[in-house]
């Protein structure tokens, strides 16, 4: 019997995503056994520190990637937005599952939408990108950093610590809690993080046996959309500490993408949009990043990280 071990975080969402991959892999062959190994990451251990203070991307993946390189696990399942654009030598993305809804959503105590929240409301989110876009859309509310898994953040709303929280709609749906959502925020108000809504499977380069299993789960259009968004992020040199957003989607044989760079206070924002062949997502992402830099994105990014 063939066996694969998945490295995963222990949060409810991470386990739900890893169990989804486990089920799909085991459905490929009756003699394939897939086990889960829970690995605690830096981001899981330091739940009181803002993500930006922990060094940004990689805080939810580093220890899992070490287990992958040490051959303690055969593959790792990640929310793609948590995965750095520059992977450690010897690792690669073997597959991207079909994208869930990439939008952000609002869960408010009394069911209000974002623009309906009363003056003085306190909205929680750990993401600088979300914080910046909330401030740009709604001037008279307070945005506060909050950490913790999805259950913890939703509990803070129910207990009145926050008026509302903004979280990824994909995660809420995967945990079966979509009925608690007050608003799925339109893309015109809030663009998602590059890679949001995608589940990525990371493997070792040269591990042909695991790659053969994993590639059968790959959704090609999602893989190309993710490639464009991550190229945009990489071209701007961004991570969790910089408010950068992107959304790519297929339109026939074309790939259309919007990108955004915004200051943390929401006062300065720069949007770019273009399209290109579905077969060359890397070029589209690089093109949009270059265009954003030409329009002054570097000045906004410099102010953010200084």
C-alpha positions, 0 to 999 in steps of 0.5 A: 500500500502506498502512503503519503503524509501531509504536514499541516497546521492544527487550526480548524481551517488548516485541518479542514483543508488538509482533510479535503486534500487527503480525501481527494488523494485517497479517492484516486486509488484504493491502495493509497493511504494518506495521514496527517501530521500536525505541526505548530508554526511560529504564527501559531505559537505567538498569537498575541503579536501582530503578523507584521511584527513577526516578519510577515509571510512564512510565519505559518509555513516555516516549520512545515517546510522544514519537516518537508525538507527533512522528509518527515512529511511528503507534502504540505497543504497551505492557504496559498496567501500564507506561502512566501513567493520565494520558496526554500530551495528544494521545494515547489508548488505541486498543485493548486486546487480550484479556487474558492470565492476569493472575496473578504467578508464582514461578520458584524454583531448586529448584521450591518454591512461595512458601509452601514456600521455606526460611527465609532464601531471597532472592526478587527482584522490582522491584515494590513491590506484589510485595515487599509481598505477599510479605512479607505472605505469607511472614515469614521470607524476604528480598525484594530489588529486582532489575531487568533483562529477564525473561531476566536475572531468570530467569538470576539464579535459575539462577546462584544469585543469588536463590532465586526471582523473582516475575514476571508470568505473562503475560510468561513465557507470551508468551515461551514459558517457562511450563515454568520456572514453579514456581507461578502464585501464587493471587490470594488471596495476590497480586493483580496490578498494575492493567493486568497481562496486558493489551497496550495500543495507544496512538495519536494523538487525531484519527488516524482512519486508524490508529484505524480499523485499531487498533479492529478488534483491541480486545477489549471486555471486556478494555478495560472491565476495564482501564478499571476497574482504571486508574480505581482506580489513578488514584483513589488517585493511585498508580503504581510507587512505591505498592503498589496492586493490582487485578483486574477480571473480567466475570461475565455482564453485571456487572464484579467487582473486587478492590482492595488497598492495602498497606504496603511491609513487608506489615504493613498491608493494606486490601482492597476489593471490589464489582461494577457494570454491565459498561457503566460500568467507570469508575464501579466503579473510582472507587467502589472507590478512594473506599471504600479512601480512606474505610477509611484507604488514604491513611494507608498511601499517605502512609507509603509515599511519605514 
